[in-house]
Amino acid sequence: RAHNSYFYRTGVFAVRIYQVGGMKSLLLLLASLCALLAPSFAQVLLVSGVAEGVRNNCPFPLPGNAQMPCVTPGSSVTFTVVLKNAGATTWAAGSLSMVPAATGCALTPCWNSTLWSDFVFPVSSASSVAAGSTFNSSVAVQVPAVPGLHGLVWDLKVSNQVVGKVNLNVEVTCSDGNFCNGVERWIDGSCVTGANPCDDGDSCTTDSCDGELQMCNHVLDRSIQSCNTTEAECNTFGCVPQCDGLTCGDNGCGGLCGTCPDGQGCLNGNCAGLAGRSGTCLSPLQITPNPVAANMVYRVTGDTSNGIHLNKPSCNPEALAPELIYKFRVPPNARFGVDIRVGNVSAELDTILELRKENCTPPVEAYANQYGTIVGCADDSTPPGAYGSRVEALVYGGPNGTDYFVLVSGYCQTCVGPFELVLHVTDGCVPTCDGKFCGPSLFCPTSSYGCGQCPDGEECTGSQRCRPINCVPDCTNGQGGNKTCGDDGCGGSCGSCIDGVEHCDVKTSTCHALPTCNTLHPVCAEACNTTQYCGSDCKCYNLNEPIPDLTIIQSDLLDMSDEWTYFDNISCASVEGCVGGTGWRRLLRFTVSALNQGYKDLAPGNPEDVPDLFEYSPCHAHFHFEDFARYYLLNPSNGGIALTGRKQAYCMLDSHRKFDGSANPCLSQYACDNQGVSVGWVDTYSQSLDCQWLDITDVAPGTYDLYVVLNPRRIFHEASWENNGATVRLNITVSSPPANPGAPVSAGNPSAVPIATGAPVAAPTATQTGAPSAKAKAPTVNSAPAHTALVSLVVLIAMIVALWT
């Protein structure tokens, strides 16, 4: 910080803001590093100028452009290019050109020619440029009256040879960056400000807006007598609470008839002591009355509707579903591996399974360490697949034996139902079965049970799935036609659709063209009327029409862990591309909670009815919504991408209610078979979920920013894009994979602190712990390109933005 200037830098773009005599001018520099095959050239492209009111902190669905410029729809902009010859030879007169390119931009498609004119920088007329010299070229551009994210790219040529790409991403928007004063929209040729985004119109709630996080909050004012009711707390949709004669428990409408004091639980609607209540920590159900033995399989059945809610599972602390507690004992001095599964469940019971050691009711701080009292917690595992869960672990018997407790519960308040609990015990090895339903387990090949047994009439295939004996592939669709995509009934495929162009309709197993709406800069097929604007889904909306608004609960993002886990090519994580390879992989796990703070449900509906939005996951046996979120590790020193995570696919559902108020449903409305997020509800993706991580195996130790963005392609229209991202700074230290195969092993808990929007935060002094690793290496995506005498180019890009009315 010097001379009242502030400097921010990212991998491709830097911003310097000068404050002189109360006036601000923006020097927007876009920088990219490229190695060229052309010898002795190094050009610098600068774009600079005065631009009152131009914002430099626009939202962007990808990192590296977090400080990109915002410009107003329909305005005029002048781009000025300053090229510098940093090589050793003179550029001949007329040898330079810089023309729009059709490919190579960060966004797809490049250069929408119907919105932007293909303007050409007049650099070819420049006289010769000696080594070390610079020259300027300017061109005036009319910004299209189409809000959205636009990608522009030029080919930079010397003597007609393309020597690099020059990218510029521009957010065309009416937003002034202040969420709390109303969202601005482009309506009938001008920017119009909407209503207070945090006013829910409910007289019983106190509304507030956090301008830094761009997040609303709504709290019920219970001091008003008429507001101290279930109907005021949340929307019962006409449901009449049933609490006659009851003092506790669910009132049937999403509320409670009351709560019980410590030491008591709710039994059939009334508080009672827990001493005689089976299925609780005081009186757990026995999986087996005797200590478990190696190479044995134990099975029990239960129904969580017979349980009570007293414990919070670590992988969803907000869960309110009733649970049942089971117990097994490891004999003295024994060392066993266990594979615990809860399956054979219906869609009504989206399960949670947790294994606890010795202490059935761990203290609160134990929830932050799943390798302490809490051995493991899981939701959505394969096997069992669908709505089942699985925990694999090593268990140990102390000198007198050790008790372990198994919690079976539901992910949401209404998630209850029957289940089967299976405990497979092995001698000294963990029966790792990720993606395997039958055949030998990964580390216990001699176990007679392996990963499971196929039912009569089925056999175990090479992919370790159960299929009918002598299965004959069938790619007919039952309607006299043939399938062009989808499963052939024997674990194979009937074909695939063109990625990014088509989707597979699971009802007909045929390929269909994807919708043509460009969600990044949408154009509505039919012109909106004079009181409407065009949304990202290419539909017209009224200014204050209720719409969803996704935002990240940043405090939940701090729930993270660092572990080594072993994968083979059959593991679901390998099949779905969640890891960078097989073998031991180091995973940075973290929890992401997506809050719908808007005033309309985010409700895509039944995945089978909208196949262009969802993809069926054979490995997990349910539908995923593709590209709900993206994860990155960024280099804080320059904003460059150190690691890009895969496109995250999720089952969107209501995990728990966040806000009070009559606009928010009391009961969850959405699950995997009917996906969505209700108004005022949170969809939480616990760090225990499969693929809820970044594979940091090959990331060099150091300080990084974990960057998470929701709805990056803007497929769902929202109130604001500027609150869809969150950043947490963390330290990664050296760590080695385990010497012996087995259960996941902690690599240390990463230290992390949240970073407020636009305010870089210094890395904490605490770091992860771990032994030195010979495998750790610097990621190539974050390293500077090598320079040699024959290959040398540095392209620094910047922009002069001048707006006028």
N, C-alpha and C positions, 0 to 999 in steps of 0.2 A: 504494500500500500504506500503510494508516494504521490505527492502533488494532487491529493484528493481523487486519485484514480483507483479503480477496482478492476482486477484482472481475473477472468475465469477461463479455463482452458479445457477442451475436450480433445478427443482423438482427431477430429476432422475440422474443428471449428473453435475459434476463440473470440472473446468479446472484451473490449476495453471501453469503459464508460468514463468520460472525462466530465468533471463538473467545474466550469469556469464561469464566475460571475453569475451564478444561479442558473446558467443554461447548461443543458446536457447535449452532448453529441455522441454518437455511437460509431465506433470503428469495429465493424463486424468482420472478423478474419476467419475464413474457412481454410483449414490446413489438411492436406493429405500427403502421405509419403509413398512414393512409387519408385521402383527400380526400373530403368529403361534399358533397352538394348541399344539405343542410340548413344554413341560416345560423346563425352564432354559437354552434355547439355544439362543445365539446371535452371528451371524457370520459377519465378515467383509471381503468382497471380494475386493481386491485392484488390479488394473492393472496399472503398471507404467513403465517408461523407457525413453530412449533418442530416439527422432525421428525427425531428421532434415527434414524440408520441409513439415511435416504433418500439415494440417490445422485443426483448431478446431471450425471454425464458418460456418460449412456447412449448406446449406438450409435444411429444413425439413417441410413436409406438416402438421405436428402437433406440438403444443407447447410442452415445457418440454424437448425438445432435441435440442434446438437452438444452443447449443455449441457441437454438435456431431462431431466425427472425420471424415475427408475425407482421403481416401486412393486411391492410383493409381491402375488402373486395372492391373491385372497380377503380382502384387508385392507380396512379402512374409511378413507375419506379425506374430509376436510371442505374444501370450496372456499369461500373467503370473498372476496366481491367488494367492492371499494371504488371507487365511482364519484365522479368529481369533475366538476362543471360548470365548464368553463374558458371558457364563452362569456360573453356580455354580458346575456343574458336569463335569467329564472327558469324552471326546469322545473316545469310544473304538477303538482300532486299526482296520482298515478296515471297519469302519461303515459309512464312507462318500462316496458319489458318486455325480457326476454332469454330466448329460448326456443330449444330445439334446432333446428338446421337440417338439411335433407336433403342440401344441396349446399354446395360452397364450401370444403370442408376440404382440407388438403394431402394427405391419404391417401384412397384409394378402397377400399371405400365408406365414407361418413360414418355415424357412429352405428349400429353394429350393435345394434339394439334387443333382440335376443335375449341380448346380453351385458351391455349397459349399460341401465339404466333411463333414460328420457328425463326427467332431472331438470330442474326449472325453478328459476331463481333468483327468489326472492320479492321482486322489486324494485318491482312495481306498487303495493304498499301503502305505498310511501315517501311521506312528505309532500313538499310543494314543496321544491325545492332551489335556493337562490339562487346566482347567479353566483359562482364561486370556492369554493363549499361542497362537501362530500363526504358520503356516507353509505355504510353497510355492509349487505351481505346475505350470508348463509351457507346452505349446503346440504350435508347429509351424503350421501356416495356410497359404495356398496359396489363395490369393484374386482372385476371378474369373475375367476374362477379359470381364465382362459385366457391363458397367456403370449403375448406378441407385441406388435406395435406398433399402437396404437389411436388413431384420429383422431376428435376431438370438435370440434364447431363450434356456435356459437350465433348467432342473428340478434339484433343489438342494435337496438332500436326506440325511437323517440320519437314519441308520438302515433300509434302503429301504422305509422309509416314506418320501413322498414329503413334504418338509417344506416351499417351496417357488419357485418362478420363477426368473431367472436372465435374463434380457433383454439387448441386445446390438443391436443398430441400426447403421449401417455403410453406409455412402455415398461413393460409388465407383465412382470416377470422375477424369477427367483430368484437371478440372478447377483449376486455381491458385488464384481465388478469385478476380482478377482484371478484371472487365467487360470491361473497356474501352480499354484494349490492345488486345481485340479479344477473342472470345469464343473458348475454346479448346475442341477438339473432339477425340474420340478413333477410329482411322482409321488404318486398316491393321496392328494391333498389336502395335501401338505406338500413343502417344498423338500429335496431330497436331493443330496448332493455326490458327484460321480463321481471316478474314479481320476485319478492324475497324467496330464495330457494329453500329456506329453512322454516318458513311459516306453514305449519301443517293444518292451519285453520281450526285447530281443536282448542277450545277454551279451557280444557282441563290440563293442558300440558304447558310447560315452560320451554320455549324454543330458544336455541342459541346456535351461533355459527362460529366455528374456528377458522379464521381467515388463513392461517398458516397451513393447516392441514386440509382446508377446504372441505370441512366435514360438519354436518349438522348434529344436533343432539336434541332429544325430546324427553322430558322427565315429567311424570304425572305429579300434579300438585295435590297431594293428599290432604292439605289443610282445608281444601274446599270439600265440604261434606258430600255434595252430590257427585264428586269425582272419585270418591274412595270406594269404587265398585269395580267388579271384573269387567263390566261393559265399558267403563271409562279407561281402564288400563289397556285393553286391547279389543279388537273386533271379534265378537262372538258369532257374527252373521246370524243373529236371531236365536242362537242357542240359549236355552234357559238352564242356568247352573242347577245341578242336583245335589244339594247339600243338606237336605232334611235329615236330621239325626246323625249327621257326620261331623267330625271335628278336624279331619285332616284328609289329605289325598286329593286326587284329581276331581274337579267338579264337573267333568264331562265337556267343558267348553274351553279348555286350555288354561284355566286358573286352578286355584287350590281352595279347598274348604277350610284350610288351616294348616299349621305346621306343628310338629311335635317337639317337646323339649329334648335336651341332650339325654342320651341314654334310652330314648324311646323311639319306636318306629310306628309308621302308620299301617295298621292291620285292619283290612276291610272297612276303611273309612274312620277308624278310631285309633287314638294313640294307645300303645301298649308297650310293656317291657319287652325286650328282645331276648330275654334268657331262654324262652321256650320256642322262639321263632326259628325254624330251620331255614337254611339258605342265607344266613347272615354271617357276619364275622364272628359273632358270639357263638353261633351254632351252625357252622358250615356243613354243607352236604358232603358226604364221603364219596369220592370217586371209587375208592376201594378201601375196605376196613383195615387192610394190612399194608405195610410198607410196599411201595412199588418194586417190581423186579425187572431186570433187564430183559429185552427181547419179548416184551409183553405189550398187548394192545387192550386198553380198557375203554368201554363204551357206556355212556349213561345218556338218558333223555331227560328233558326238562321243558319248562314253559315259563318265560319271564313274566307272563301276566300273573303268576303266583308269587312274584318277588316284590320287593319294596326298594325304594330309592334312598340309599344312605351314603353311598360311596361315589366318588368322582373318578372315572377312568382318566388316566393321564393323557390319552390321545384324543379326548374330547371332554375337558373339565366342565363344559357348560351342559353336558348331557343330563337330562332329567328323567330318563327312562328307568323303570325298575330293573333291579339286577338280582341274580342268584350267585351265591358264593359257594365254590367247591374247594375241597382240600385233598391233597395227597401228601404222603410222607416219604422222604428219601432215607433209606436205612443208613446207619452209622458208617462214615468213611467211604461211602459210595460216590462214584462220579458217573452220572448218567447223562445221556442226551434225551431231550423230549421234543416231540412234535405234537402240539396241542391244536385241535381244530374244532370249531363250532360251525356246523353245516346243516344240510337238509332243512333249510329255512325258506319261508315264503318272502315275497316282496315286502310284507308288512314288518319283517324283522331284519332291518339293516344292522348287522351285529357289530359289537365291540368285544374284544377278548383281551384280558390283561392277566399277566402272571406276576404274583407278588411273593416275596421270600420272607418267611418268618413273621413279619408284621402285616396283618391283614388290613389295618387302617394306618397307612404310612402318614407321617407328618406332611404338612403342606410343602416343605422344601424338598421332599423326596420326588415331587412331580417334575422337578427340573433335572433329575438324574435317573434315567431309565436303567442305569446299570447298578443302582443301589438297591433299595428295598423293592423298587419296581423293576422286575427283570425284563419285561417286554410288554408292549401294548400294540394291538393291530386292529385294523379295519380294512375290509376289502382285500382279501388275500386269495391267491390262486396257487394250489387248491386251498379251500374247497371251491372257490369261484363264486360268481353271482354276488350274494349278500353275505357270504361266509367270511370267517377270519381265521388266521393261523399264527401261532407263536412258536418259534424254534429257539432252543436255548440249552446250555449246559446247566445242570443242577447238581448240587453237592450235598452230601450228608455229613453233618458235624459229628463229633464224638458220640453224641447221643441221638443222632438222626436230626433231620431238619424238615419242618413243615413248609409246604408251598400252597398258596391260595390262588384259585382261578376265578376271575370275575367274568360273568357272561351278562351282557347288557345290550341295549339298543342305542343307535346313533342319535335318534331323535326322541322326543317325549312320547310320541305315539308308536314308536317302534317296539312292539311286543309280539310274542308268539312262541310256538314250540320250536325245539332245536334238538340236535344230537351233538354231544360232546365226546370227542375221541382223543385219548391220550396214548401215544405210542412212545415206548421207552426203549432206549438202546444203551449198550454198554460202552461208555467212554467216548462216544462220537455223536455229533449232532446230525440227525437224519434230514439233511437239507433237501427240500423238495419243491423249490420254487418252480412253478410251471409244470410239475410232474404229478400225475394222478395215479400212476402205477409204475411197476418196475423198481429197480434199485435206486436208493437215494444216493446223493452225490458223495457223501463222505462215510456212509455206512453200507457198503455194497453187499456185505454178508448178512444183513438183517433179512429175516424171512418175510417180514411184512413190507419192507421197502417203503415206497411212497403211497401204497394203497393196493387194494385188490379189485379187479374188475368183476362186475356181476356176471351171473350165468348168461351165456350167449354172446359175451363180448371178450375181446382179447386186447392185450397191451401192444400198442404200435411202437414204432421206432421213436416217435415223438413223445412217448410215455403218456399217451391218452388212450382211454378205453373206446374201442370201436367194435361194431358188430363183426363177428367172426366171418371171414371171407367177404368182407365188405366190398361191394361193387359201386364205384363212383357213379353218381347220377346227376347229370346237368340238365335234365328236362325240368321245365317249370310247372308241370302239371296242367298246363293249359294248351298243350299242343305245340309249345315253343321251347326254346332252349335258353338256359341261363348264360349270361355273358360275364357274370362276376359272381362272387359269393362262394360259399362252401359247397363242396360236391357230396357231402354226407359221409365222407371217409377221411376227413382231415385235410383234403386237398382243396384246390381252387378251381373254379370254372372259368377263371379269367380275371382280368383286372381292368379298371377304367383309367383313362388318361389323367394323370395327376395334375390338379389345378384347372382342369377343363371339364371333367365329368365326375359324377358321384355314382355310387352303387345303391340302387333302391332295394332295400332288404326284402320288401314285400314281393317283388317280382324278380330279384336277382338280375337286373338289367342296368346298363349304364345310361345315365341321363345327363344332359348338359347342365352345368352349374348356372345359377342366376347371373345375369350380366351386370348387375349393379356394382359400380366401383365404390365401395364403401369408404374409401379414403378421401375421395373428392366426388361426392354423389351428384348426379343430375337426374331429377325426377322426370319420368317419361311424359307425364302430363304436367303442364305448368301449374304451380301452386297459385291460389288466389291471392289477392292483395293483403290478406291478413295472415298468411301462412309462410312457412319456410320449408326447405327440403332437408329431410333428415338423412343420416348416414345410410339408412336402408332404402333410400330412393322413394320414400313416401312423404307426403305433405303433412305438416303438423301446425296446429295453432300455437301462438306464442306461449301461452301458459298452460298448454295441454299437459296433463300428468304423464310423465315418462319415467323409466327407471334411471338410476344413477349409481353406478358401482364405484366403490372406493375401498381402499385397503385399511384395515385396522393395524396400524403400524406396531403397536405394542405386541401383538401376536407374532409378528415377524421376528421378534427377538427370541422366540422359542426355537432353538436350533441345537443340533448336535453334529458330531463329526465321527464317522465310524468306517471301519474296513469291512466290506462284505464280499463274499465270493459268488461269482456268477458263471454259469456255463451257457452254451448256445441255446438251451431249452428254456432258460429262465425267462419269465415274462418281461423283465426289464431289458434283457438282450433282444428279445423278439420285437419289442416296441421301441427300441433305440434309446433307452433311458441311460445307458452306460456306454462308455467309449470303447469297450472291449470286454473280453472274458477274463476269468481269473479274479484275483483280489482287486477290488476297486475301492478307492477312498471316496466316501459320499458326504457331502455337506447337506444335511437334512434341515429343513425349516418348515414352519407352519405358516400358511397363508389364509387369512380370513377376509372374504369379500363381503362387504356390507352393501345392501341395496337401500340407499338413503333417499331414493326417489319416491314418487307417489303413484307408481304403477309397478305391478309385478314384472319381473323379467321372466317371461313365460314362453319359451319356445315350444313346450308341450311334449307330446308323445314322440320320442325319437323316430319311430317308424313312419310318422306322418310328415316329418321334415328331414328326409334323408340327406339333403344337401348340407345340413348343419351337423349331423351326427355320423359317427362311424362305429360299427359294431366291433367290439374287441373280443375275438374268439378266446384269447388267453384269459381275460378277466370275466368273460361271459356276461357282459352288459355293454350298453352303449356309452360312448364317450363323446363329449363335445370338443371338437378340435380347436386349438388356438384360443382357449379361454384365458390363458395367461402365458407370459414368457419370462424366463429367468436369465440373468446375466451376472457375471463378475466383471467389474470395471476397474481399471487402473486409476486410482484417485489422482495421480500426478498429471495425467493428460486426458482422462476420460475414455481412453481406448478400451476396446473389448478384450479382456483377458480370456474369457470363456463364454460361449453361447450355449444355453441349455436348449433342449429339444422343445418343439411346440407342445405345450402341456395340454393333455386331454383329460377332461373331468366329467364326473357325473354331478350335475348341479342339483342341489337340494337345500332345503331349509334345515340348518343345524340347530340354531337357537335364535330367539327373538332378542333384538338389541334395544329397540325403542319402545317407550310407552306411547299410548294414544289409540284412539278409536280407528285410525287408518291402518293399524298393524294387526294382522290376524293373530288370534290367541294360539291357534294350533298350526303346526306345519302343514303346508299345502302341497309341497313338491318332494319327490323322491326320484330314484333312478329310472322308474318306468314312466314318470311324468315330470320331466325336469324343469327346474326354474328356481328363482329366489324371490320370496314374498317381500312386500313392502316392509321395511323395518327389521328384516331378518338377515342373518349372517350365514354364509356358506363357508364352513371351515374345512380346510384341507390340512389335516394333521401331518406332522413330519413323519409319522409312522407309516403313512400310505406308500404304496409302491410307486416309484418314480417321483415322489415328492422330494426331490433333491437336485443338486448339481454334482456331477462326477468331477472331483477335483484331483484325481489321481496324478495328473501330469501338470498341475498348477504349481509354480514355484512359490516357496514361502514368501510371505509379505503381507502388506496391508491392502485390502480390496474393498470395493463397494458392492454389496449384493443389491441388485436392482431388479424389482419385480413390477410388471405392468399388466393390468387386466384389459381384456377385450382389445388387444393391440391392433387388430385389423378393422376395428369399429363395426363389426358385423351387427352388433346390437346398438340401436340408437339410444343415446344417453343424454342426460342434462348437461354434463360437462366431461371433457376429456382430460382436463387439467388436474383431476384428483384420482386418476387411475393408476398412478405409479407411486412407489415408495422405495427408499434406499436405506440400507443399514451398512455401516462400516464395520469391518471385522478384520482380525488378524489370523493368518494361517501360518502355522509353523511346520517344521519338518516332522514327518512321521513315517514309520515303516509298517508294511503289512505283517500280519501274524506269521510266526514260523510254522504253525500247524493249522490245518484246515479245521473249520468248525463254525460256530455261531458268529454273528457280527461282533466285532471287537471295537470298543471305543478308541478313537484317536485323540480324545480330548474334547472339551466343550469350547467352541469358538467364542471368543469375547466379541461383543457387538454393541454398538450404540446407534440409535436412530439418527438420521440426518434430516433436518427440516428442509423444506423446499428452498433452494437457492442459498443455503448456508452450510458450506463444508465444515465438517467436524473433525477434529484431530483424532487419530487412532488412540484407543485406550492403551494404557501401559501394560495391562494384563494380556497374556497371549496364551495360545493353546500349548499343551505340552506333548512331547512325543520324542521317540528316538530318531536319530538321523536316518534318512532314507536314501538309498542309492538310486531309487527309481524316480525320485522327484526331479523334474527338469522344467526349464522355463517354457511356457506355452509359445508356440510359434506365432499365434495370432497377436501376441502382445509384444513381440520383440521387434526392434527396429530393423529395417531391411539392410542387408550387407551392401557396402559400397566398394567398388573396385575402380581401377583406372578406366575400364571399358564400360562399366555399368554404373551410371551415376545420374540420378534425377531427384530433386526435391521440389515438389509442387506445393506451395503455400497459397491458399485461396482466401480471398476476402471480398467484401461487397460494399460498394457505396450505395446506400439506399436513400433516395430523396423523394419524399412524398409531397404532393401538392394537391390542392382542391381545385 
